[in-house]
Amino acid sequence: EDLLARRTRLCYEHRDRGLAAAEEVADLAGELLGWDEERKSAELASYRSRCEAEEKAEGIRSEAEAQLVRAEAPETTPFIDVAPEVDG
């Protein structure tokens, strides 16, 4: 998901949101990152869910409602806050 959505921006640059390339990208990433088939399948499923949610959200006029629809797509990798604590 990260590669297609954030790093290559295929999800924004192609009408199909990069779905045609998703499996090949997952194969390449999986080889480099040591993913097993289960992880690769999970990454692909997550990206497809994200694309479906994004497509649904496009038809909604209210940005707040659209964000709720986008949030329905599960994240594969949890966000880890590594910023240092700031006192003040």
Protein Blocks (a to p, Z undefined) as FASTA:
>chain_A
ZZmmmmnommmmpmnlommmmmmmmmmmmmmnopafklmmmmmmmmmmmmmmmmmmmmpm
blklmmmmmmmpccfbdcddfbdcdeZZ
